[in-house]
Amino acid sequence: MPGLPIFGTVSAASMVPSKASFKEVKNIPPEPSNNAPRVSQIMRFGFPGLDNVRSLDDYILSYDRRNRTAHWVFEHLTADFVAYNEKVDRSKCDFAEDESIHPYFRSSNADYKASGFDRGHLAAAGNHRKDQLHCQQTFLLSNMSPQVGKGFNRDSWNRLERHVRNLTKTNRNVYVCTGPLYLPRKEDDGKMYVKYQVIGKNHVAVPTHFFKVVVIENQKQELSLESYVMPNQPIDDKTPLSVFQVPPETVERAAGLLFFDKLSIDKLKTINGKSQVWL
């Protein structure tokens, strides 16, 4: 089963996550109005963390200075925001250093050159079609992580991104948190190690895995959650996305983040497609 993280005693096969991974919240936070600041719309259910948070025009990013990539990015998608827009042309976008980040901690295009890795979007360009500036901002290198190209970034990861976009066709709101993971594995000496490659003169970290945690609000304002972990390696494109579904607490423990902390887990109708029954 590829993509399932090994973390302590947490079982990726368990069907129901622990309530302890969510705060007890009595009411679902109301949906912000269309005139509300974009950040309040995106972060309706809370911030996973507050380390070096940056607000872009259409997504929010927490930057990891040590690894020269993001801790997480957060997006709010609707059918209107992801719809085809002839005024937005991805081919006119250029990968660019994020000049808001101190030069000591930036990644550069030179880091990726001849590395064998793609500049992989965390906030996907295809999610931001409302305005050309929104699309261009997804090409900031702070929004990139080194990803295996063939078999991952251009294939299975792209398939997951398309799945998340397609959720907007039948749902009112889709909230997406995406980020890298650096997971341990057992070496020949029987001990567990966290090992990952770095690339370029800036030593940009190559994640071992990537996650997406998604909250979906349907037209009846009922909430569901899907969470995925995929290994940063070639994956057979015939592999069902459901293979990579894990309980959200597994991702929280591995990433050191608490997702959607303004949302009580008992307000979710389903998690990874399974109905939740609370005793």
N, C-alpha and C positions, 0 to 999 in steps of 0.2 A: 504494500500500500504506500505509494510514494507520497511525499508531502506532509506526512503526519509527524509533528514535532515530538521529540522525546524530552519531557520535562518533569523531573521528579516522579511523583506518583500519579500525576494527572493522566487520565486515560483519554486519548482522542477518540476512543470508540464509545465512550459513555454517551447516552442519549440525552440526558438532562443535566445542564450545568448547575452548579451550586448557586443558590440565592445570594451567597456571601459575596459573589463577584459583582453584585449590583447593590446600590443603596436602596433603602426602603423609601419610596417616593409615593405619596398618596395619589397625586393627580398627574396626568400626562400634561407636560408643558404645552400651552396653546400654540397653534401655528401663527407665527408672526405675519403681519399684514404685508401686502406687496410693496408698501411704501417703507417698511422697516429697513434699517441698515442691513446690507447683505451679510455682514458677519453674524448678526443675530438670527438670520434665516438659516445660515449654514450650521451654526453651532447651537441649534435649538435644544438639543439634548445634552449639552455639556462638552467640555474640553477633555480629551484623554490625558493631557499633561500641559504644563505651562512653560516649558523650556524653549527659549528663543522662538516665540511664536511670531509669525509674520502674517499679516492680512493682505492678500492680493485682491484684485477686483472680483474674482469669482471663485476663489478657493482659499483655504487657510492652511498654513504650513508651520510645523515645528522643526527647527533645523538642528541637526546634530553636528556641532563644530568638530568633534574629534574624528568622526567617520566621513565627513564631507558629503553627507547626504541628509535626507530628512529623517526625523524620528517617525513622523506621520504627516499625511496630508488629509484634509477633510473637504468633502464636496457635498453640495445639495443639488440634486438633479430633478428636473421635471421635463415633461414632454416638450414644453416650449423652449427650454434651454438647450436641449440636445438635438432639436429639429434641424434639418438641413437648411443652411442659410447661404445663398449664392454670394453674399457679400463677405463671407469668411472663407479664406483660402489657406489651408494648412501649408501648402507648398511655398508660401511667401514668408513663413516663419523660420527664424534662424535660432539655433542653439546658442545661448549667450550666458556668460558669467553673471552671477547675481551680485551686482555692485553694492547692494545693501549689506552684504556680508563682508566682514573684515578680510583683507587679502590673505592673512595667515590661514583662514579656515575655508576658503573657497575651493571648489573644484574648477577645472578648466577643460576646454575642448582637447587640449594637448594631452591631458591625463587619459582620455579615452582612445586617442589615436594609436592604432596598431596594438591595442590591448586585447583584442579578440572579443570585447564586450560591446553591446549596444548601450547607447544612452537611453535607458528605459524610463518612460514617464511613470510617475506615481499618480498624479492627477492627469488623466488621459486627455489628450488634445481633443478627441472626439466628443468629450463631455462638455465642451465649452465653445459652442457655436453661435452664441448670442451676439458676439462682437469680436472683431479681429484682434483687439487688444487682449481680450480674455484668452483667445487661442495662443497668442504670442507669449503670454505670461506662463503658459504651461511648458514653454521651451527654455525657461530659466534652468540652469544646471542645478540649482538648489532643489528642483523638482525631479531630478534624475537620480537613478541608481544604476550601477553596472549590472546589466542583465545579459544572460546568454541569449544570443539572437535567434538563430534557427532552432525551432523546436520549443522555444519559450516565448520571448518577447514578441516575436512576429507570428506566433502560432497559439499555443495554449493560453498564455497570459492575455493575449489579444482576444481570445474567445471568451475569457472571463469578463474582460472589459465590455465586450459587446453584450454579454448576458445582463450585466448591471444596467447598461443603457436601455436594453429592451424592457426592463422592468418598468420604465416610465410610460410605456405604451398603455398599460392597464392599471397603473397606480397613480395616486395623487402626488406623492413625494417619495424620493429615494435619497437617503443619507449614507454617504460612503466614507469610510476611513481606510486608508491604504498605507502600508509602510514595509520596511525591511525587517528581517529577523536574522539573528546570528545564533544558530542553535548548536548545542553540543552533540558530539558523537563519540562513540567508544573507539579508542585506538587499539593497536595490537597489544599494548601492555595491560589492557583491561580497564584503563582509566578513561574518564570522560574529559574531553577537551573542547573548547570553543576555538575553532580554527577558521580563518577566512583569508582570502587573498586581498592584497591592496594593489592598486594600479596607479601609474603616473608618479610624477615628482611630488604631488600633493598627497599621495598615499590614500586614494579614495577607496573606502572599504567595499568589498564585493559581498553582498549578503548571501547567506546560505539558502534563505527562503524569503518569500514575500507573503503578506497577509492582506486580505480585504474583509472588513466587517461592515455589513450593510443592514440598515433598518429601512423597511418598506412600509409606507402608509397607504392603504388602499382607499378607494372612493368612499367607503363607509367609515374612514378614519380608524380602521383597525390596523394594528401594528404587528409586523413579523420581522424576524432577524435571520440573516444568513451570514456565516463566517467561514472563511477559506484560508488555508495555508498551502502554498505551492512551492516546491523546491526549485531553486534557480539552476535548472539543468534541462536538457532536452526531454520533452514529454511527448509521448505518442498522442497525436491530436484526436485520436478516437477515444482516449480516456475520458469517461464522463466527469463533468465538473463535480458531481456529488462525491467522488472519491476523495476530494480535497476539502470537504466540509469537516470542520471540527467544532467542538463546543467553544463559545466565545471566551470562557474562562481560560481555556488552553492558550489562546492568543494573548490574553491579558497577562498571564503569568510569564509567558515567554518574552513579551515586549516590555513589561514593566509599566503597563498603561491600564487605565480603567475607562472602558468605552461607554458612552451614553449614560453617564452617571446621574443624569437628571431623570432617567427613565427606569422605573422599577420593572424587574424581570417578569413579574406576574401580570404586567400589562401587555405582554407579547402573546399574540394568538398562536404563533408557531415559531419554532427555532429550527432552522435547516429543514423546513418542510414538515416537521413533526409537531403535533398538537401538544401543548403543555398542560398537565394536570397537577395543580398544587394541592398538597395535603394540608 
